[in-house]
């Protein structure tokens, strides 16, 4: 396994981070325990979760993933062996079961959400606590462009940082991160932290894959210059880059078969790009999913690649991607496809 520093901290996190959002929906507790046991044995020390999980979000499974991790920590693992990250959900009518869909990044909601996560996880602290998506109006979750609108419930970023600082001082969290953020948001948080001696953002958890390299525009430079590394989610485009959905295939039990509304990586343009990436991998004798992950792993602005798996076979293959180094010829092939099909799944 390889390790990189989390932001400017002295914390070494594995380049492969274990994602957890299927636990409590597609995976039961026994299967989740097996995944965590195996990942830890392979040197993966970084686990990412969220109060929102399991996915798709619904009241019946809200917080279930954190509960499973908490049981594993209680039964199988010393807390100090892992770097544990979670997230507070943002504002959204699509999550009415989370604080009535009106969650804010203010003192009341952050304290309530954090304390509940700590209780479910059966731990006294989180190594990294992240804002799952901006409370303000911004272009995230695949939305292109920015449309100004009234923001009657917007909590000032300074207030959010001050509340997070209180939680750091209380020992509940060690460091803070952002997720689904924009260049403006990251730089504004950094500016406020510097001006007011508040906790500095250490990571940005955004989508990044062969099908979505939008992070490279603006955010990659910030990650490099400010040492706020990317935690890349959906590095396989919800599994599409494995090639298993090509030719309109619908594998039994797979995420996009079970939840067809998740169409972010399923456009016709994304399908054409995926066909070419899969063909490139096979031309060079590689597993397509491992090639896609190896590309993400190799980026200079990356801290960790968040993998997710519903089977042990997938998990083993995904973790093994850390051993794969792409040749110049393969990288040139990837760039050629990207030039022809730039960011088909923003």
C-alpha positions as CSV (number, residue, x, y, z in Angstrom):
1,X,0.0,0.0,0.0
2,X,1.1,3.6,-0.6
3,X,0.4,6.5,1.8
4,X,0.1,10.2,1.5
5,X,-0.2,13.0,4.0
6,X,-3.7,14.3,4.8
7,X,-3.4,18.0,3.9
8,X,-0.7,19.7,6.1
9,X,-1.2,17.2,8.9
10,X,1.2,14.5,10.0
11,X,-1.5,11.9,9.3
12,X,-0.6,9.2,6.7
13,X,-3.6,7.9,4.8
14,X,-3.7,5.0,2.4
15,X,-4.0,6.1,-1.3
16,X,-6.9,3.6,-1.4
17,X,-9.7,4.7,0.9
18,X,-12.5,2.3,1.7
19,X,-15.9,3.7,0.8
20,X,-18.9,2.5,2.7
21,X,-22.2,3.7,1.2
22,X,-23.5,0.3,0.2
23,X,-23.4,-1.1,3.8
24,X,-26.9,-1.3,5.2
25,X,-28.5,-1.5,1.7
26,X,-26.6,-3.7,-0.8
27,X,-24.3,-5.2,1.8
28,X,-25.3,-6.5,5.2
29,X,-23.2,-6.2,8.4
30,X,-21.4,-9.5,8.0
31,X,-20.3,-8.6,4.4
32,X,-19.2,-5.1,5.6
33,X,-17.2,-6.7,8.4
34,X,-15.5,-8.9,5.8
35,X,-14.6,-5.9,3.6
36,X,-13.2,-4.0,6.5
37,X,-11.2,-6.9,7.8
38,X,-9.7,-7.6,4.4
39,X,-9.0,-3.9,3.6
40,X,-7.2,-3.4,6.9
41,X,-5.1,-6.5,6.3
42,X,-4.0,-5.0,2.9
43,X,-2.8,-1.8,4.5
44,X,-5.9,0.3,3.9
45,X,-6.2,2.5,7.0
46,X,-8.7,5.1,5.7
47,X,-12.4,4.6,5.9
48,X,-15.0,7.2,4.7
49,X,-18.6,7.3,5.6
50,X,-21.5,9.8,6.2
51,X,-24.6,10.3,8.3
52,X,-26.5,10.1,5.0
53,X,-25.6,6.5,4.2
54,X,-26.7,3.9,3.2
55,X,-27.3,4.9,-0.4
56,X,-29.9,5.6,-1.9
57,X,-30.8,7.8,1.0
58,X,-34.0,7.0,2.9
59,X,-35.3,7.2,6.4
60,X,-35.1,3.4,6.9
61,X,-31.4,3.2,6.3
62,X,-30.3,6.7,7.6
63,X,-27.2,6.3,9.7
64,X,-27.1,2.5,9.3
65,X,-23.6,2.5,7.7
66,X,-22.1,4.4,10.6
67,X,-23.8,1.9,13.0
68,X,-22.2,-1.0,11.1
69,X,-18.7,0.6,11.3
70,X,-19.3,1.3,15.0
71,X,-20.0,-2.4,15.7
72,X,-16.9,-3.4,13.8
73,X,-14.8,-1.0,15.8
74,X,-16.2,-2.4,19.0
75,X,-15.7,-6.0,18.1
76,X,-12.7,-6.2,15.8
77,X,-10.5,-3.1,15.6
78,X,-8.6,-0.7,17.7
79,X,-9.8,2.8,17.0
80,X,-6.2,4.0,16.6
81,X,-5.6,1.6,13.7
82,X,-7.7,3.6,11.2
83,X,-8.3,7.1,10.0
84,X,-12.0,7.6,10.2
85,X,-13.9,10.2,8.2
86,X,-17.6,11.1,8.1
87,X,-19.8,13.9,6.8
88,X,-22.8,16.1,7.8
89,X,-25.5,16.3,5.2
90,X,-26.4,19.6,3.7
91,X,-29.7,21.3,2.9
92,X,-32.0,19.4,0.5
93,X,-35.7,18.6,-0.1
94,X,-34.5,15.2,-1.3
95,X,-33.4,14.2,2.3
96,X,-36.6,15.2,4.3
97,X,-35.8,12.5,6.9
98,X,-32.6,14.4,8.0
99,X,-33.6,17.1,10.3
100,X,-36.7,17.7,8.3
101,X,-34.7,18.4,5.2
102,X,-33.6,21.7,6.6
103,X,-30.1,20.9,7.9
104,X,-27.8,23.9,8.3
105,X,-24.1,24.2,8.9
106,X,-24.8,26.2,12.1
107,X,-24.1,25.4,15.7
108,X,-27.3,23.6,16.4
109,X,-27.2,21.3,13.5
110,X,-23.5,20.6,13.4
111,X,-23.5,19.6,17.1
112,X,-26.5,17.4,16.8
113,X,-25.3,15.7,13.6
114,X,-21.7,15.2,14.9
115,X,-22.8,13.8,18.3
116,X,-25.2,11.4,16.6
117,X,-22.4,10.2,14.2
118,X,-20.0,9.7,17.1
119,X,-22.6,7.7,19.0
120,X,-23.4,5.5,16.0
121,X,-19.7,5.0,15.2
122,X,-19.0,4.2,18.9
123,X,-16.0,6.6,19.0
124,X,-15.1,9.8,20.8
125,X,-13.6,11.5,17.8
126,X,-13.4,11.7,14.0
127,X,-10.1,12.2,12.2
128,X,-11.9,14.1,9.5
129,X,-15.3,15.7,9.5
130,X,-16.6,17.0,6.1
131,X,-19.5,19.2,4.9
132,X,-21.2,16.7,2.5
133,X,-22.3,19.4,0.0
134,X,-22.6,23.2,0.1
135,X,-25.5,24.7,1.9
136,X,-25.4,27.6,-0.5
137,X,-26.5,27.6,-4.1
138,X,-23.7,26.2,-6.2
139,X,-23.1,23.9,-9.1
140,X,-22.5,20.4,-7.7
141,X,-23.8,16.8,-8.2
142,X,-23.3,17.2,-12.0
143,X,-24.9,20.6,-12.3
144,X,-23.2,22.8,-14.9
145,X,-23.1,26.5,-14.7
146,X,-24.1,28.8,-11.9
147,X,-27.6,30.4,-11.5
148,X,-27.8,33.0,-8.7
149,X,-30.8,32.8,-6.5
150,X,-32.0,33.9,-3.1
151,X,-30.4,32.2,-0.2
152,X,-32.6,32.9,2.8
153,X,-31.2,30.0,4.9
154,X,-27.5,30.4,4.1
155,X,-25.2,30.1,7.1
156,X,-22.2,32.3,6.7
157,X,-19.0,30.3,6.1
158,X,-17.3,32.1,9.0
159,X,-20.0,30.9,11.4
160,X,-19.6,27.4,10.1
161,X,-15.8,27.5,10.6
162,X,-16.2,28.9,14.1
163,X,-18.6,26.0,15.1
164,X,-16.2,23.4,13.6
165,X,-13.4,25.0,15.6
166,X,-15.4,24.5,18.8
167,X,-15.7,20.8,18.0
168,X,-12.0,20.6,17.3
169,X,-11.3,22.3,20.7
170,X,-13.7,19.9,22.3
171,X,-11.7,16.9,20.9
172,X,-14.6,15.6,18.8
173,X,-12.9,16.1,15.5
174,X,-9.2,16.4,14.5
175,X,-9.5,18.0,11.1
176,X,-12.1,19.3,8.6
177,X,-12.8,18.8,5.0
178,X,-15.2,19.8,2.2
179,X,-17.1,17.7,-0.3
180,X,-18.8,18.5,-3.6
181,X,-17.2,21.9,-3.4
182,X,-16.3,24.6,-6.0
183,X,-13.0,26.5,-6.3
184,X,-14.7,29.6,-4.8
185,X,-15.9,27.6,-1.8
186,X,-12.5,26.0,-1.1
187,X,-10.6,29.3,-1.4
188,X,-13.1,31.2,0.7
189,X,-12.9,28.6,3.5
190,X,-9.1,28.8,3.3
191,X,-9.1,32.6,3.4
192,X,-11.4,32.8,6.4
193,X,-9.4,30.2,8.3
194,X,-6.2,32.2,7.7
195,X,-7.8,35.6,8.7
196,X,-9.5,34.3,11.9
197,X,-7.0,31.6,13.0
198,X,-9.6,28.9,12.5
199,X,-9.2,25.2,11.3
200,X,-7.9,24.9,7.8
201,X,-9.5,22.6,5.3
202,X,-7.4,19.5,4.7
203,X,-9.3,17.8,1.9
204,X,-11.9,18.1,-0.8
205,X,-14.1,15.0,-1.6
206,X,-15.3,15.5,-5.1
207,X,-16.1,13.2,-8.1
208,X,-13.1,12.4,-10.3
209,X,-12.7,9.7,-12.9
210,X,-11.9,9.1,-16.6
211,X,-15.5,10.2,-17.2
212,X,-15.3,13.3,-15.1
213,X,-12.0,15.2,-14.9
214,X,-13.7,18.6,-14.1
215,X,-11.7,18.8,-10.9
216,X,-8.7,19.6,-13.0
217,X,-10.2,22.9,-13.9
218,X,-9.4,25.2,-10.9
219,X,-9.6,22.8,-8.1
220,X,-6.5,20.7,-9.0
221,X,-4.2,23.8,-8.7
222,X,-5.8,24.7,-5.4
223,X,-5.1,21.1,-4.1
224,X,-1.5,21.3,-5.2
225,X,-0.6,24.9,-4.1
226,X,-2.7,24.9,-0.9
227,X,-2.0,21.3,0.1
228,X,-5.8,20.5,0.2
229,X,-5.8,17.1,-1.5
230,X,-8.6,15.5,-3.4
231,X,-10.4,12.5,-2.0
232,X,-11.8,11.2,-5.3
233,X,-15.2,9.6,-5.2
234,X,-16.9,7.6,-8.0
235,X,-13.5,6.8,-9.5
236,X,-15.2,4.1,-11.6
237,X,-18.2,6.2,-12.5
238,X,-20.5,4.1,-10.4
239,X,-18.9,1.0,-11.8
240,X,-19.5,1.9,-15.5
241,X,-15.7,2.0,-16.2
242,X,-15.5,-1.7,-15.4
243,X,-17.3,-2.2,-18.7
244,X,-20.0,-4.4,-17.0
245,X,-22.8,-2.1,-18.3
246,X,-21.7,-2.0,-21.9
247,X,-24.1,-3.2,-24.6
248,X,-27.0,-2.3,-22.3
249,X,-26.1,-5.1,-19.9
250,X,-27.9,-5.1,-16.5
251,X,-25.9,-7.3,-14.1
252,X,-28.1,-8.9,-11.4
253,X,-27.6,-7.1,-8.1
254,X,-25.5,-4.2,-9.5
255,X,-26.1,-0.7,-8.4
256,X,-27.5,0.7,-11.7
257,X,-29.7,-2.3,-12.1
258,X,-31.2,-1.9,-8.7
259,X,-31.3,1.9,-8.8
260,X,-31.9,2.9,-12.4
261,X,-32.5,6.5,-11.4
262,X,-28.7,7.0,-10.9
263,X,-28.0,8.1,-14.5
264,X,-25.1,10.5,-14.0
265,X,-22.6,8.2,-15.8
266,X,-25.1,6.7,-18.2
267,X,-25.3,9.2,-21.1
268,X,-24.7,8.0,-24.6
269,X,-21.6,10.1,-24.7
270,X,-20.3,8.5,-21.5
271,X,-21.1,5.1,-23.0
272,X,-19.0,5.8,-26.1
273,X,-16.1,7.0,-24.0
274,X,-16.3,4.0,-21.7
275,X,-16.2,1.6,-24.7
276,X,-12.9,3.2,-25.7
277,X,-11.4,3.2,-22.2
278,X,-12.3,-0.5,-21.8
279,X,-10.9,-1.3,-25.2
280,X,-7.7,0.6,-24.4
281,X,-7.3,-1.4,-21.1
282,X,-7.8,-4.7,-22.8
283,X,-5.5,-3.8,-25.7
284,X,-2.7,-3.5,-23.0
285,X,-3.7,-6.6,-21.1
286,X,-5.2,-4.7,-18.2
287,X,-8.4,-5.0,-16.1
288,X,-10.5,-1.9,-17.2
289,X,-11.5,-1.1,-13.7
290,X,-7.9,-1.3,-12.4
291,X,-6.7,0.9,-15.3
292,X,-9.3,3.5,-14.4
293,X,-8.4,3.4,-10.7
294,X,-4.6,3.5,-11.4
295,X,-5.1,6.7,-13.4
296,X,-6.8,8.4,-10.5
297,X,-4.2,7.0,-8.0
298,X,-1.4,8.6,-10.0
299,X,-2.7,12.2,-10.0
300,X,-0.4,14.6,-8.2
301,X,-3.2,16.5,-6.6
302,X,-4.8,13.3,-5.1
303,X,-4.6,12.3,-1.5
304,X,-6.8,9.2,-1.7
305,X,-9.1,7.3,-4.1
306,X,-12.4,6.2,-2.5
307,X,-13.3,2.7,-3.7
308,X,-16.6,1.0,-3.1
309,X,-17.5,-2.7,-3.6
310,X,-20.4,-5.0,-3.1
311,X,-18.4,-8.2,-3.5
312,X,-15.1,-9.4,-2.2
313,X,-13.9,-10.0,-5.8
314,X,-14.5,-6.4,-6.6
315,X,-12.8,-5.2,-3.4
316,X,-9.7,-7.3,-4.0
317,X,-9.4,-6.1,-7.6
318,X,-9.9,-2.5,-6.6
319,X,-7.2,-2.6,-3.9
320,X,-4.8,-4.3,-6.2
321,X,-5.0,-1.2,-8.5
322,X,-2.4,0.4,-6.2
323,X,0.2,-2.0,-7.8
324,X,-0.6,-0.9,-11.3
325,X,1.6,1.9,-12.9
326,X,0.4,3.1,-16.3
327,X,2.9,3.3,-19.1
328,X,3.4,6.5,-21.2
329,X,1.7,4.7,-24.1
330,X,-1.4,4.0,-22.0
331,X,-1.5,7.6,-20.6
332,X,-1.3,9.0,-24.1
333,X,-4.2,6.7,-25.1
334,X,-6.2,8.0,-22.2
335,X,-5.5,11.6,-23.2
336,X,-6.5,10.9,-26.8
337,X,-9.9,9.5,-25.6
338,X,-10.4,12.4,-23.2
339,X,-9.7,14.9,-26.0
340,X,-12.4,13.2,-28.1
341,X,-14.9,12.8,-25.2
342,X,-14.1,15.4,-22.6
343,X,-15.9,15.0,-19.3
344,X,-19.1,13.2,-20.6
345,X,-20.3,12.8,-17.0
346,X,-19.8,16.1,-15.1
